[in-house]
Amino acid sequence: MATHGQGFETRAYPNSRRLVIDDAGVWNRRKHIIHMLAELDVTRARQLIRERAERTGERLSFTAFIAACIGRTVARDRTWHAYRKGRHLILFDDVDIAVLVERQVEGQKLATFYVVRKTNEKSVEDIHREIRQAQGQNVEEETPGARWWKLYLVLPGPLRRLMHHWLDFSPATRKQLGGTVVLTAVGMFGKGGGWGIPIASNTLSVMVGGIATKPGIVDGRIEPREVLSITISFDHDIVDGAPAARFAAALRGIVEDVSLLT
């Protein structure tokens, strides 16, 4: 309930924001994250998406396309999404990507994560439909485990942080709750180019920024190209700079090849 008085309004602080406080503000500050800023030519990919929309009336989610590309890329080297457990690395077979979607939480639209399982095996169309279905869900009523999620939010801060520490010793549970890769798309909320720098939580996080029209060279000619700004973040405790650069190169190849859209 909101109250007014003395030139300002007071509203109840949503319990759901505690997830951000715990995950971004407490847990992730212990990580040693390295960031890479890259640009990908998505001219052909966006053209194919537009052409498909004209034929079928359904416009594929660009986020779904990027998720499919990341899934195929990570499948080439499981170290890119490995979790550390003491003196061991846990390398998962499935690439489960936590995608940021807006859903109903406590009566309002909030950005929440939805985990798309086995993105390394799914088509762009399958991922697109799964994301669209998730966007229509009421998290509190339709999400599996919502009852436990609500109980977690009302726990005192020290107990919530203790549960976060416990996840460090249970990679399988952490994968189940938050996937193995995080994909956020801030570019969907605005126009123009630009990068975002995430507060990364997983070994691999990818933030899709804006798209700008820039000159590019195609067959020796200068042409306008649609260029995507993308930020790739790795946990440096697990992935070094050279493997991170190889991931960026491999991802660029899959995105610009556009075979997943043909």
N, C-alpha and C positions, 0 to 999 in steps of 0.2 A: 504494500500500500504506500502511495506517495503522499507526502505532506509538504505544505508550502508555508513560507514565512520568512520575513526579514530578507527578502530579495533573493532567495534560493529555494530549490526544491530538493527534498530528501527522498530517495528511493531505497528499497531493500537491495542489498548486494546479492546477486544470484549465486546460489550454491555451486552452480556449474562452473563458475570462474575459478573455483578452488583447484580444478584440474590444471588450469593454466599456471596458477601459482606454484603448485607442487611440481609439475612436469618441467616448465620452462624456468621458473625462478629458483627452485631448490635442487632438483635432481640433475638438471643438465649443466649447471655451472661447474660441476666436478669433471666434465668431459673436456678433452683437448681437441677442439674442432678446427679443421682446416677448410677453407672455402676456395672454390674455383669459380670465376666468372667467365662464362662462355657465351658465344653467339652461334645460333644454328639457323641455317637457311630453311625456312618452312614454306617457301613459296609454292612448291609443287604439292606438298601435303595439304595446304589450305585450299588450293585449287581443286584437288580431288574431293575434298570434303564438300566444297560448294557444288561441284558437279553432281555428286551423289544426292545432295539435298534437292537439287532441281529435278532429278529423275524420280526420287522416291517420296519427297516431301518431308523426310526426316533428316535433320542435320546432326551428324555425329559429333559427340563431345570431343573437343580438341584435347582435353585432359585425358580422356580415355585412350586416345592415340598415343600420347606421351607415356601413359602408364604401360601400355602394351610394349612400347619401345624399351622402356626401362626393364621390364620383365625379361625380354629377350636378351638384353645386354647383361644383366646380372647373372643370368643362367650360364654365361660363358665362364665366369669365375666366381664361385660361391664365397670367396673371401670378401668380396665387395659388400656382402650383407651379413657377415658373420657376427656372432656375439661372443664376448669373452666370458668365460666362467673359470675364475681362478687362473690356473696355469694352462688352461685349454681354450681352444677356439671351437665354437659350435657352428658348423657349416650346414645350413638348411638346404634341402632339395627344392622346396617350393619358395617362390618369390611372392610374398604376401605384402601388398602395398597399401598403406594407410593413406587414403585420399581425403582431402578436406572438402566437405560438402556442407551446405546450409540446411539445417533441419530444425524441427520444432523441439525446443527444450524449455521447460517451465513456462509455456505459453508464448514464447517468442522465438524468432528465427535467430539461430546462433550457428557459427561455424564449428562443426564437429568432425571427427575423423571416422571414416567408414573403411574397414579393411576388405580389400578385394583379394580373395585368395587365388593362388596359382596364376598370377598374371602372366607368367612365362609360358602358359599353355593356352590362354584364352585369346580369342580374336578381339579386335577393336570393337566390333558390334556387341559382343557379349559383355565386355567391360562397360560400354556406353549404357546399355540397358540396365545393368546392375547399379550403376551410379544414379541413373534417373529414378529407379525404384527406391534407392536409399534416400534421395532428396525428398521424396513424398512421405517418408516415415515420421511418426512421432516417436522420438528416441525413448521417451519415458514409458510408452505403451507397447511398442512393437519391436524394440531391440532386444535380442537375447541377452539375459543377464542384467536387464535394467534394474531389477530389484536390488541386486548387489551393488550396482553402481550408485543407487540412491543412498544405500546404507553407508557406502564409503564417503560420500560427500558430507555427511553429518558427523563424521568422526573428528576428534580433536586433531590439530595439526601434527603433533608428534607421532600419533598413531598412523596417520596417513603417510608421513615420511618413512616410518618404519616399514610400511608395506612396500613403498618404492624401493627401499634398500633390499628387501627380500626378493624383488624381481631381478636384481643383479645376480642372484644365485639360482634363478629359475628361467633360463632362456626360453624354454618351451612355453611357459605361461606368458612371458613377455611377448613372444611371437603371437600367441593366441589373442592377447588383448590389444596389441598395437602394431602387429605386422613386423616385417623385417626391414622395410623401406618406408620412408615418409615422403609423400608428394603433395606439395601445396602449390596453388596456382593463384598468386596475387594479381596476375595480369588480367584475370577475368573481371576484376572490379574497376578497371580503368583502361584508358587508351594510351598508345604511345609506348616507346621502349623504356627500359630501366630494369635494374636488378633489385631484388630484395635479399637481405641477409638474415637467414632464419636462426632461431635458437634451436639448434639441432638436438634431437633426442635419440635417434637411432644411429647405427654405424654409418648408414647412408641416408642422406636427406637431399631431395631435389626440390628447388623452388622455381616455378615457372613465372617469369616476369612478363614484361610487356613485349609487344611486337611493333617494330618500327620499319618503315620503308627506307632502305638504304641502297646505294649503288653497289652492284656486284658485277663480276666478270664471268660471262657465260660464253663459251666457245670464242674467246678472244674479244667479245663485245661487252660494253658496259650496259647493263640493264638494271631497272629497279627490282629489288628483291625484298621479300618480307623476311625480316630477321628477328628471331626470338632471343630475348635475353634470358639466360638460365643460370642459376646458382647451384653448384654441386658441392655438398658438404660431407666430409668424412670424419669419423672418429680417428684421430691420428694415432691412438694407442693400438689400432688394428690395421689401418691402411696408410701406407707411406705415399709420398708425393708422386713417385713414378707410376705405381699402380693406379692412383687416382687419375693421373693424366691419361693412362690407357683406357680407363673407363670412359672419360669424357670423349676421347677419340672414337671409341666403339659406339657410344650412344649417338654421336653426330652421324656416323655412318648409317646407322639403322634409321634415324629420323629422316635424313636427306635421301635415303634410298627409296622410301615410301612403299616398299613391297607389301607392308602390312595393310595398305589401303587399296591394293590392286587385286 
